[in-house]
Amino acid sequence: MRWLFFKKKHLAYTAFGDDMYYNAAGKFSAHGISYDAVLKVNANATPPLFNNAANSAQYDFYVAKKDRYRAQQALNR
């Protein structure tokens, strides 16, 4: 099911950690670009009690294929 959904989407950006996620999400939102973010957690990350596991998270941002140029422009501003 997910494959059918993302077939019409373009991977516009990959963020590592929460800071990069919020930065990219803010830029997309500020420029009116609709996106879907997929969280991928590193299985080798230590528990949050011992390390900030949020920084080992990977977020993939997908945008509509028609918005891929606008997404790149938004990220570079």
PDB file of N, CA, C and O in Angstrom:
ATOM      1  N   MET A   1       0.820  -1.192   0.000  1.00  0.00           N
ATOM      2  CA  MET A   1       0.000   0.000   0.000  1.00  0.00           C
ATOM      3  C   MET A   1       0.862   1.253   0.000  1.00  0.00           C
ATOM      4  O   MET A   1       0.622   2.181  -0.772  1.00  0.00           O
ATOM      5  N   ARG A   2       1.868   1.275   0.871  1.00  0.00           N
ATOM      6  CA  ARG A   2       2.746   2.443   0.955  1.00  0.00           C
ATOM      7  C   ARG A   2       3.453   2.674  -0.375  1.00  0.00           C
ATOM      8  O   ARG A   2       3.648   3.818  -0.785  1.00  0.00           O
ATOM      9  N   TRP A   3       3.839   1.587  -1.052  1.00  0.00           N
ATOM     10  CA  TRP A   3       4.532   1.712  -2.323  1.00  0.00           C
ATOM     11  C   TRP A   3       3.677   2.465  -3.342  1.00  0.00           C
ATOM     12  O   TRP A   3       4.191   3.307  -4.079  1.00  0.00           O
ATOM     13  N   LEU A   4       2.383   2.170  -3.388  1.00  0.00           N
ATOM     14  CA  LEU A   4       1.497   2.862  -4.312  1.00  0.00           C
ATOM     15  C   LEU A   4       1.396   4.342  -3.987  1.00  0.00           C
ATOM     16  O   LEU A   4       1.355   5.180  -4.888  1.00  0.00           O
ATOM     17  N   PHE A   5       1.356   4.661  -2.708  1.00  0.00           N
ATOM     18  CA  PHE A   5       1.250   6.058  -2.289  1.00  0.00           C
ATOM     19  C   PHE A   5       2.506   6.843  -2.656  1.00  0.00           C
ATOM     20  O   PHE A   5       2.419   7.940  -3.207  1.00  0.00           O
ATOM     21  N   PHE A   6       3.670   6.277  -2.349  1.00  0.00           N
ATOM     22  CA  PHE A   6       4.916   6.997  -2.560  1.00  0.00           C
ATOM     23  C   PHE A   6       5.398   6.938  -4.004  1.00  0.00           C
ATOM     24  O   PHE A   6       6.379   7.595  -4.354  1.00  0.00           O
ATOM     25  N   LYS A   7       4.729   6.169  -4.835  1.00  0.00           N
ATOM     26  CA  LYS A   7       5.071   6.127  -6.256  1.00  0.00           C
ATOM     27  C   LYS A   7       4.856   7.497  -6.890  1.00  0.00           C
ATOM     28  O   LYS A   7       5.551   7.868  -7.836  1.00  0.00           O
ATOM     29  N   LYS A   8       3.896   8.240  -6.366  1.00  0.00           N
ATOM     30  CA  LYS A   8       3.586   9.563  -6.902  1.00  0.00           C
ATOM     31  C   LYS A   8       4.321  10.673  -6.156  1.00  0.00           C
ATOM     32  O   LYS A   8       4.069  11.855  -6.390  1.00  0.00           O
ATOM     33  N   LYS A   9       5.218  10.295  -5.268  1.00  0.00           N
ATOM     34  CA  LYS A   9       5.959  11.276  -4.469  1.00  0.00           C
ATOM     35  C   LYS A   9       7.436  11.246  -4.837  1.00  0.00           C
ATOM     36  O   LYS A   9       7.928  10.295  -5.444  1.00  0.00           O
ATOM     37  N   HIS A  10       8.121  12.304  -4.456  1.00  0.00           N
ATOM     38  CA  HIS A  10       9.551  12.446  -4.709  1.00  0.00           C
ATOM     39  C   HIS A  10      10.270  12.642  -3.377  1.00  0.00           C
ATOM     40  O   HIS A  10       9.854  13.461  -2.558  1.00  0.00           O
ATOM     41  N   LEU A  11      11.339  11.897  -3.164  1.00  0.00           N
ATOM     42  CA  LEU A  11      12.139  12.080  -1.953  1.00  0.00           C
ATOM     43  C   LEU A  11      12.895  13.387  -2.108  1.00  0.00           C
ATOM     44  O   LEU A  11      13.821  13.483  -2.913  1.00  0.00           O
ATOM     45  N   ALA A  12      12.503  14.393  -1.337  1.00  0.00           N
ATOM     46  CA  ALA A  12      13.081  15.717  -1.480  1.00  0.00           C
ATOM     47  C   ALA A  12      14.238  15.974  -0.528  1.00  0.00           C
ATOM     48  O   ALA A  12      15.130  16.766  -0.834  1.00  0.00           O
ATOM     49  N   TYR A  13      14.232  15.305   0.633  1.00  0.00           N
ATOM     50  CA  TYR A  13      15.243  15.623   1.638  1.00  0.00           C
ATOM     51  C   TYR A  13      15.280  14.518   2.681  1.00  0.00           C
ATOM     52  O   TYR A  13      14.258  13.906   2.989  1.00  0.00           O
ATOM     53  N   THR A  14      16.458  14.270   3.218  1.00  0.00           N
ATOM     54  CA  THR A  14      16.627  13.344   4.327  1.00  0.00           C
ATOM     55  C   THR A  14      17.276  14.100   5.471  1.00  0.00           C
ATOM     56  O   THR A  14      18.351  14.679   5.311  1.00  0.00           O
ATOM     57  N   ALA A  15      16.623  14.095   6.626  1.00  0.00           N
ATOM     58  CA  ALA A  15      17.122  14.787   7.819  1.00  0.00           C
ATOM     59  C   ALA A  15      17.575  13.758   8.841  1.00  0.00           C
ATOM     60  O   ALA A  15      16.975  12.691   8.977  1.00  0.00           O
ATOM     61  N   PHE A  16      18.633  14.090   9.552  1.00  0.00           N
ATOM     62  CA  PHE A  16      19.149  13.229  10.608  1.00  0.00           C
ATOM     63  C   PHE A  16      19.049  13.983  11.920  1.00  0.00           C
ATOM     64  O   PHE A  16      19.773  14.954  12.140  1.00  0.00           O
ATOM     65  N   GLY A  17      18.165  13.546  12.782  1.00  0.00           N
ATOM     66  CA  GLY A  17      17.964  14.192  14.074  1.00  0.00           C
ATOM     67  C   GLY A  17      16.815  15.177  14.043  1.00  0.00           C
ATOM     68  O   GLY A  17      16.370  15.619  12.984  1.00  0.00           O
ATOM     69  N   ASP A  18      16.347  15.506  15.232  1.00  0.00           N
ATOM     70  CA  ASP A  18      15.183  16.381  15.362  1.00  0.00           C
ATOM     71  C   ASP A  18      15.442  17.799  14.888  1.00  0.00           C
ATOM     72  O   ASP A  18      14.551  18.421  14.310  1.00  0.00           O
ATOM     73  N   ASP A  19      16.634  18.328  15.116  1.00  0.00           N
ATOM     74  CA  ASP A  19      16.915  19.701  14.698  1.00  0.00           C
ATOM     75  C   ASP A  19      16.787  19.858  13.190  1.00  0.00           C
ATOM     76  O   ASP A  19      16.164  20.806  12.711  1.00  0.00           O
ATOM     77  N   MET A  20      17.368  18.941  12.451  1.00  0.00           N
ATOM     78  CA  MET A  20      17.274  18.993  10.989  1.00  0.00           C
ATOM     79  C   MET A  20      15.829  18.787  10.530  1.00  0.00           C
ATOM     80  O   MET A  20      15.386  19.396   9.557  1.00  0.00           O
ATOM     81  N   TYR A  21      15.096  17.917  11.244  1.00  0.00           N
ATOM     82  CA  TYR A  21      13.690  17.680  10.900  1.00  0.00           C
ATOM     83  C   TYR A  21      12.874  18.965  11.031  1.00  0.00           C
ATOM     84  O   TYR A  21      12.165  19.353  10.102  1.00  0.00           O
ATOM     85  N   TYR A  22      12.976  19.616  12.176  1.00  0.00           N
ATOM     86  CA  TYR A  22      12.183  20.821  12.403  1.00  0.00           C
ATOM     87  C   TYR A  22      12.600  21.948  11.473  1.00  0.00           C
ATOM     88  O   TYR A  22      11.755  22.744  11.062  1.00  0.00           O
ATOM     89  N   ASN A  23      13.853  22.034  11.137  1.00  0.00           N
ATOM     90  CA  ASN A  23      14.321  23.052  10.206  1.00  0.00           C
ATOM     91  C   ASN A  23      13.695  22.842   8.828  1.00  0.00           C
ATOM     92  O   ASN A  23      13.164  23.782   8.237  1.00  0.00           O
ATOM     93  N   ALA A  24      13.755  21.624   8.320  1.00  0.00           N
ATOM     94  CA  ALA A  24      13.189  21.327   6.998  1.00  0.00           C
ATOM     95  C   ALA A  24      11.669  21.472   7.001  1.00  0.00           C
ATOM     96  O   ALA A  24      11.100  22.055   6.079  1.00  0.00           O
ATOM     97  N   ALA A  25      11.016  20.948   8.024  1.00  0.00           N
ATOM     98  CA  ALA A  25       9.557  21.037   8.096  1.00  0.00           C
ATOM     99  C   ALA A  25       9.103  22.491   8.130  1.00  0.00           C
ATOM    100  O   ALA A  25       8.107  22.851   7.502  1.00  0.00           O
ATOM    101  N   GLY A  26       9.829  23.319   8.855  1.00  0.00           N
ATOM    102  CA  GLY A  26       9.500  24.741   8.912  1.00  0.00           C
ATOM    103  C   GLY A  26       9.646  25.418   7.566  1.00  0.00           C
ATOM    104  O   GLY A  26       8.822  26.254   7.196  1.00  0.00           O
ATOM    105  N   LYS A  27      10.684  25.067   6.835  1.00  0.00           N
ATOM    106  CA  LYS A  27      10.889  25.668   5.510  1.00  0.00           C
ATOM    107  C   LYS A  27       9.817  25.227   4.533  1.00  0.00           C
ATOM    108  O   LYS A  27       9.308  26.041   3.763  1.00  0.00           O
ATOM    109  N   PHE A  28       9.468  23.950   4.552  1.00  0.00           N
ATOM    110  CA  PHE A  28       8.408  23.488   3.658  1.00  0.00           C
ATOM    111  C   PHE A  28       7.083  24.169   3.998  1.00  0.00           C
ATOM    112  O   PHE A  28       6.367  24.622   3.105  1.00  0.00           O
ATOM    113  N   SER A  29       6.764  24.238   5.273  1.00  0.00           N
ATOM    114  CA  SER A  29       5.502  24.864   5.688  1.00  0.00           C
ATOM    115  C   SER A  29       5.477  26.348   5.342  1.00  0.00           C
ATOM    116  O   SER A  29       4.454  26.863   4.892  1.00  0.00           O
ATOM    117  N   ALA A  30       6.583  27.029   5.548  1.00  0.00           N
ATOM    118  CA  ALA A  30       6.642  28.464   5.266  1.00  0.00           C
ATOM    119  C   ALA A  30       6.438  28.763   3.785  1.00  0.00           C
ATOM    120  O   ALA A  30       5.945  29.835   3.434  1.00  0.00           O
ATOM    121  N   HIS A  31       6.806  27.839   2.923  1.00  0.00           N
ATOM    122  CA  HIS A  31       6.654  28.040   1.483  1.00  0.00           C
ATOM    123  C   HIS A  31       5.409  27.351   0.925  1.00  0.00           C
ATOM    124  O   HIS A  31       5.221  27.291  -0.290  1.00  0.00           O
ATOM    125  N   GLY A  32       4.558  26.832   1.812  1.00  0.00           N
ATOM    126  CA  GLY A  32       3.295  26.240   1.387  1.00  0.00           C
ATOM    127  C   GLY A  32       3.436  24.925   0.648  1.00  0.00           C
ATOM    128  O   GLY A  32       2.607  24.594  -0.200  1.00  0.00           O
ATOM    129  N   ILE A  33       4.479  24.174   0.964  1.00  0.00           N
ATOM    130  CA  ILE A  33       4.720  22.897   0.299  1.00  0.00           C
ATOM    131  C   ILE A  33       4.218  21.774   1.196  1.00  0.00           C
ATOM    132  O   ILE A  33       4.646  21.641   2.343  1.00  0.00           O
ATOM    133  N   SER A  34       3.317  20.980   0.670  1.00  0.00           N
ATOM    134  CA  SER A  34       2.794  19.841   1.401  1.00  0.00           C
ATOM    135  C   SER A  34       3.813  18.710   1.340  1.00  0.00           C
ATOM    136  O   SER A  34       4.387  18.438   0.285  1.00  0.00           O
ATOM    137  N   TYR A  35       4.034  18.056   2.472  1.00  0.00           N
ATOM    138  CA  TYR A  35       5.030  16.992   2.522  1.00  0.00           C
ATOM    139  C   TYR A  35       4.555  15.861   3.416  1.00  0.00           C
ATOM    140  O   TYR A  35       3.656  16.031   4.239  1.00  0.00           O
ATOM    141  N   ASP A  36       5.170  14.718   3.239  1.00  0.00           N
ATOM    142  CA  ASP A  36       4.987  13.569   4.116  1.00  0.00           C
ATOM    143  C   ASP A  36       6.362  13.197   4.633  1.00  0.00           C
ATOM    144  O   ASP A  36       7.319  13.112   3.863  1.00  0.00           O
ATOM    145  N   ALA A  37       6.463  12.975   5.930  1.00  0.00           N
ATOM    146  CA  ALA A  37       7.740  12.599   6.530  1.00  0.00           C
ATOM    147  C   ALA A  37       7.632  11.175   7.059  1.00  0.00           C
ATOM    148  O   ALA A  37       6.651  10.803   7.704  1.00  0.00           O
ATOM    149  N   VAL A  38       8.658  10.394   6.772  1.00  0.00           N
ATOM    150  CA  VAL A  38       8.716   9.008   7.229  1.00  0.00           C
ATOM    151  C   VAL A  38       9.893   8.900   8.190  1.00  0.00           C
ATOM    152  O   VAL A  38      11.023   9.249   7.850  1.00  0.00           O
ATOM    153  N   LEU A  39       9.613   8.415   9.386  1.00  0.00           N
ATOM    154  CA  LEU A  39      10.632   8.259  10.425  1.00  0.00           C
ATOM    155  C   LEU A  39      11.263   6.885  10.326  1.00  0.00           C
ATOM    156  O   LEU A  39      10.573   5.867  10.264  1.00  0.00           O
ATOM    157  N   LYS A  40      12.580   6.876  10.311  1.00  0.00           N
ATOM    158  CA  LYS A  40      13.333   5.622  10.345  1.00  0.00           C
ATOM    159  C   LYS A  40      14.290   5.726  11.520  1.00  0.00           C
ATOM    160  O   LYS A  40      15.144   6.613  11.550  1.00  0.00           O
ATOM    161  N   VAL A  41      14.156   4.838  12.477  1.00  0.00           N
ATOM    162  CA  VAL A  41      14.989   4.871  13.679  1.00  0.00           C
ATOM    163  C   VAL A  41      16.118   3.869  13.524  1.00  0.00           C
ATOM    164  O   VAL A  41      15.907   2.744  13.072  1.00  0.00           O
ATOM    165  N   ASN A  42      17.304   4.282  13.899  1.00  0.00           N
ATOM    166  CA  ASN A  42      18.469   3.408  13.841  1.00  0.00           C
ATOM    167  C   ASN A  42      18.336   2.342  14.922  1.00  0.00           C
ATOM    168  O   ASN A  42      18.228   2.667  16.104  1.00  0.00           O
ATOM    169  N   ALA A  43      18.341   1.084  14.529  1.00  0.00           N
ATOM    170  CA  ALA A  43      18.182  -0.017  15.478  1.00  0.00           C
ATOM    171  C   ALA A  43      19.385  -0.146  16.402  1.00  0.00           C
ATOM    172  O   ALA A  43      19.267  -0.752  17.467  1.00  0.00           O
ATOM    173  N   ASN A  44      20.518   0.395  16.037  1.00  0.00           N
ATOM    174  CA  ASN A  44      21.727   0.315  16.860  1.00  0.00           C
ATOM    175  C   ASN A  44      21.836   1.450  17.863  1.00  0.00           C
ATOM    176  O   ASN A  44      22.807   1.519  18.617  1.00  0.00           O
ATOM    177  N   ALA A  45      20.855   2.337  17.882  1.00  0.00           N
ATOM    178  CA  ALA A  45      20.904   3.479  18.801  1.00  0.00           C
ATOM    179  C   ALA A  45      20.721   3.006  20.236  1.00  0.00           C
ATOM    180  O   ALA A  45      19.986   2.056  20.505  1.00  0.00           O
ATOM    181  N   THR A  46      21.389   3.674  21.135  1.00  0.00           N
ATOM    182  CA  THR A  46      21.247   3.338  22.545  1.00  0.00           C
ATOM    183  C   THR A  46      19.948   3.909  23.075  1.00  0.00           C
ATOM    184  O   THR A  46      19.409   4.840  22.476  1.00  0.00           O
ATOM    185  N   PRO A  47      19.423   3.392  24.172  1.00  0.00           N
ATOM    186  CA  PRO A  47      18.171   3.906  24.729  1.00  0.00           C
ATOM    187  C   PRO A  47      18.285   5.387  25.102  1.00  0.00           C
ATOM    188  O   PRO A  47      19.376   5.867  25.411  1.00  0.00           O
ATOM    189  N   PRO A  48      17.169   6.106  25.076  1.00  0.00           N
ATOM    190  CA  PRO A  48      17.185   7.538  25.362  1.00  0.00           C
ATOM    191  C   PRO A  48      17.771   7.888  26.731  1.00  0.00           C
ATOM    192  O   PRO A  48      18.259   9.003  26.918  1.00  0.00           O
ATOM    193  N   LEU A  49      17.734   6.973  27.678  1.00  0.00           N
ATOM    194  CA  LEU A  49      18.277   7.270  29.000  1.00  0.00           C
ATOM    195  C   LEU A  49      19.791   7.468  28.956  1.00  0.00           C
ATOM    196  O   LEU A  49      20.345   8.210  29.767  1.00  0.00           O
ATOM    197  N   PHE A  50      20.448   6.817  28.029  1.00  0.00           N
ATOM    198  CA  PHE A  50      21.896   6.855  27.966  1.00  0.00           C
ATOM    199  C   PHE A  50      22.432   7.760  26.869  1.00  0.00           C
ATOM    200  O   PHE A  50      23.583   8.194  26.918  1.00  0.00           O
ATOM    201  N   ASN A  51      21.609   8.039  25.895  1.00  0.00           N
ATOM    202  CA  ASN A  51      22.045   8.834  24.761  1.00  0.00           C
ATOM    203  C   ASN A  51      20.803   9.484  24.171  1.00  0.00           C
ATOM    204  O   ASN A  51      19.686   9.004  24.365  1.00  0.00           O
ATOM    205  N   ASN A  52      21.002  10.555  23.466  1.00  0.00           N
ATOM    206  CA  ASN A  52      19.863  11.202  22.815  1.00  0.00           C
ATOM    207  C   ASN A  52      19.545  10.443  21.533  1.00  0.00           C
ATOM    208  O   ASN A  52      20.079  10.759  20.470  1.00  0.00           O
ATOM    209  N   ALA A  53      18.682   9.449  21.635  1.00  0.00           N
ATOM    210  CA  ALA A  53      18.357   8.590  20.491  1.00  0.00           C
ATOM    211  C   ALA A  53      17.646   9.367  19.391  1.00  0.00           C
ATOM    212  O   ALA A  53      17.643   8.928  18.241  1.00  0.00           O
ATOM    213  N   ALA A  54      17.047  10.505  19.710  1.00  0.00           N
ATOM    214  CA  ALA A  54      16.372  11.305  18.688  1.00  0.00           C
ATOM    215  C   ALA A  54      17.359  11.774  17.630  1.00  0.00           C
ATOM    216  O   ALA A  54      16.978  11.970  16.476  1.00  0.00           O
ATOM    217  N   ASN A  55      18.611  11.955  18.003  1.00  0.00           N
ATOM    218  CA  ASN A  55      19.596  12.405  17.031  1.00  0.00           C
ATOM    219  C   ASN A  55      20.013  11.304  16.077  1.00  0.00           C
ATOM    220  O   ASN A  55      20.652  11.582  15.063  1.00  0.00           O
ATOM    221  N   SER A  56      19.670  10.071  16.373  1.00  0.00           N
ATOM    222  CA  SER A  56      20.009   8.978  15.478  1.00  0.00           C
ATOM    223  C   SER A  56      18.844   8.650  14.544  1.00  0.00           C
ATOM    224  O   SER A  56      18.946   7.737  13.725  1.00  0.00           O
ATOM    225  N   ALA A  57      17.749   9.381  14.661  1.00  0.00           N
ATOM    226  CA  ALA A  57      16.586   9.143  13.808  1.00  0.00           C
ATOM    227  C   ALA A  57      16.824   9.736  12.428  1.00  0.00           C
ATOM    228  O   ALA A  57      17.494  10.757  12.274  1.00  0.00           O
ATOM    229  N   GLN A  58      16.264   9.078  11.445  1.00  0.00           N
ATOM    230  CA  GLN A  58      16.338   9.552  10.065  1.00  0.00           C
ATOM    231  C   GLN A  58      14.919   9.859   9.608  1.00  0.00           C
ATOM    232  O   GLN A  58      14.015   9.041   9.781  1.00  0.00           O
ATOM    233  N   TYR A  59      14.726  11.025   9.031  1.00  0.00           N
ATOM    234  CA  TYR A  59      13.426  11.438   8.515  1.00  0.00           C
ATOM    235  C   TYR A  59      13.548  11.651   7.011  1.00  0.00           C
ATOM    236  O   TYR A  59      14.389  12.430   6.563  1.00  0.00           O
ATOM    237  N   ASP A  60      12.723  10.973   6.233  1.00  0.00           N
ATOM    238  CA  ASP A  60      12.679  11.173   4.794  1.00  0.00           C
ATOM    239  C   ASP A  60      11.467  12.019   4.468  1.00  0.00           C
ATOM    240  O   ASP A  60      10.343  11.677   4.835  1.00  0.00           O
ATOM    241  N   PHE A  61      11.695  13.131   3.773  1.00  0.00           N
ATOM    242  CA  PHE A  61      10.629  14.043   3.377  1.00  0.00           C
ATOM    243  C   PHE A  61      10.251  13.783   1.922  1.00  0.00           C
ATOM    244  O   PHE A  61      11.095  13.835   1.027  1.00  0.00           O
ATOM    245  N   TYR A  62       8.982  13.506   1.707  1.00  0.00           N
ATOM    246  CA  TYR A  62       8.469  13.270   0.371  1.00  0.00           C
ATOM    247  C   TYR A  62       7.524  14.401  -0.006  1.00  0.00           C
ATOM    248  O   TYR A  62       6.702  14.828   0.805  1.00  0.00           O
ATOM    249  N   VAL A  63       7.643  14.882  -1.232  1.00  0.00           N
ATOM    250  CA  VAL A  63       6.750  15.912  -1.767  1.00  0.00           C
ATOM    251  C   VAL A  63       6.172  15.409  -3.078  1.00  0.00           C
ATOM    252  O   VAL A  63       6.684  14.459  -3.671  1.00  0.00           O
ATOM    253  N   ALA A  64       5.110  16.048  -3.521  1.00  0.00           N
ATOM    254  CA  ALA A  64       4.537  15.701  -4.824  1.00  0.00           C
ATOM    255  C   ALA A  64       5.581  15.979  -5.898  1.00  0.00           C
ATOM    256  O   ALA A  64       6.370  16.917  -5.782  1.00  0.00           O
ATOM    257  N   LYS A  65       5.580  15.168  -6.931  1.00  0.00           N
ATOM    258  CA  LYS A  65       6.580  15.335  -7.987  1.00  0.00           C
ATOM    259  C   LYS A  65       6.533  16.729  -8.595  1.00  0.00           C
ATOM    260  O   LYS A  65       7.565  17.261  -9.005  1.00  0.00           O
ATOM    261  N   LYS A  66       5.356  17.322  -8.658  1.00  0.00           N
ATOM    262  CA  LYS A  66       5.238  18.668  -9.226  1.00  0.00           C
ATOM    263  C   LYS A  66       5.865  19.733  -8.322  1.00  0.00           C
ATOM    264  O   LYS A  66       6.149  20.838  -8.785  1.00  0.00           O
ATOM    265  N   ASP A  67       6.085  19.420  -7.045  1.00  0.00           N
ATOM    266  CA  ASP A  67       6.639  20.388  -6.094  1.00  0.00           C
ATOM    267  C   ASP A  67       8.123  20.182  -5.804  1.00  0.00           C
ATOM    268  O   ASP A  67       8.670  20.865  -4.938  1.00  0.00           O
ATOM    269  N   ARG A  68       8.786  19.268  -6.497  1.00  0.00           N
ATOM    270  CA  ARG A  68      10.178  18.967  -6.132  1.00  0.00           C
ATOM    271  C   ARG A  68      11.109  20.153  -6.336  1.00  0.00           C
ATOM    272  O   ARG A  68      12.019  20.351  -5.531  1.00  0.00           O
ATOM    273  N   TYR A  69      10.914  20.945  -7.380  1.00  0.00           N
ATOM    274  CA  TYR A  69      11.764  22.123  -7.586  1.00  0.00           C
ATOM    275  C   TYR A  69      11.513  23.161  -6.494  1.00  0.00           C
ATOM    276  O   TYR A  69      12.457  23.735  -5.952  1.00  0.00           O
ATOM    277  N   ARG A  70      10.252  23.399  -6.176  1.00  0.00           N
ATOM    278  CA  ARG A  70       9.921  24.361  -5.112  1.00  0.00           C
ATOM    279  C   ARG A  70      10.487  23.908  -3.777  1.00  0.00           C
ATOM    280  O   ARG A  70      10.929  24.734  -2.979  1.00  0.00           O
ATOM    281  N   ALA A  71      10.477  22.594  -3.524  1.00  0.00           N
ATOM    282  CA  ALA A  71      11.015  22.064  -2.267  1.00  0.00           C
ATOM    283  C   ALA A  71      12.514  22.331  -2.170  1.00  0.00           C
ATOM    284  O   ALA A  71      13.000  22.733  -1.113  1.00  0.00           O
ATOM    285  N   GLN A  72      13.241  22.115  -3.242  1.00  0.00           N
ATOM    286  CA  GLN A  72      14.684  22.372  -3.229  1.00  0.00           C
ATOM    287  C   GLN A  72      14.965  23.863  -3.036  1.00  0.00           C
ATOM    288  O   GLN A  72      15.895  24.240  -2.323  1.00  0.00           O
ATOM    289  N   GLN A  73      14.162  24.696  -3.671  1.00  0.00           N
ATOM    290  CA  GLN A  73      14.322  26.140  -3.489  1.00  0.00           C
ATOM    291  C   GLN A  73      14.062  26.549  -2.049  1.00  0.00           C
ATOM    292  O   GLN A  73      14.788  27.376  -1.496  1.00  0.00           O
ATOM    293  N   ALA A  74      13.046  25.984  -1.446  1.00  0.00           N
ATOM    294  CA  ALA A  74      12.699  26.303  -0.056  1.00  0.00           C
ATOM    295  C   ALA A  74      13.825  25.887   0.890  1.00  0.00           C
ATOM    296  O   ALA A  74      14.142  26.617   1.829  1.00  0.00           O
ATOM    297  N   LEU A  75      14.426  24.733   0.655  1.00  0.00           N
ATOM    298  CA  LEU A  75      15.503  24.258   1.526  1.00  0.00           C
ATOM    299  C   LEU A  75      16.761  25.100   1.406  1.00  0.00           C
ATOM    300  O   LEU A  75      17.532  25.202   2.359  1.00  0.00           O
ATOM    301  N   ASN A  76      16.974  25.699   0.251  1.00  0.00           N
ATOM    302  CA  ASN A  76      18.184  26.497   0.021  1.00  0.00           C
ATOM    303  C   ASN A  76      18.047  27.945   0.438  1.00  0.00           C
ATOM    304  O   ASN A  76      18.999  28.714   0.302  1.00  0.00           O
ATOM    305  N   ARG A  77      16.897  28.336   0.938  1.00  0.00           N
ATOM    306  CA  ARG A  77      16.706  29.735   1.376  1.00  0.00           C
ATOM    307  C   ARG A  77      16.924  29.866   2.841  1.00  0.00           C
ATOM    308  O   ARG A  77      16.808  30.963   3.387  1.00  0.00           O
TER     309      ARG A  77
END
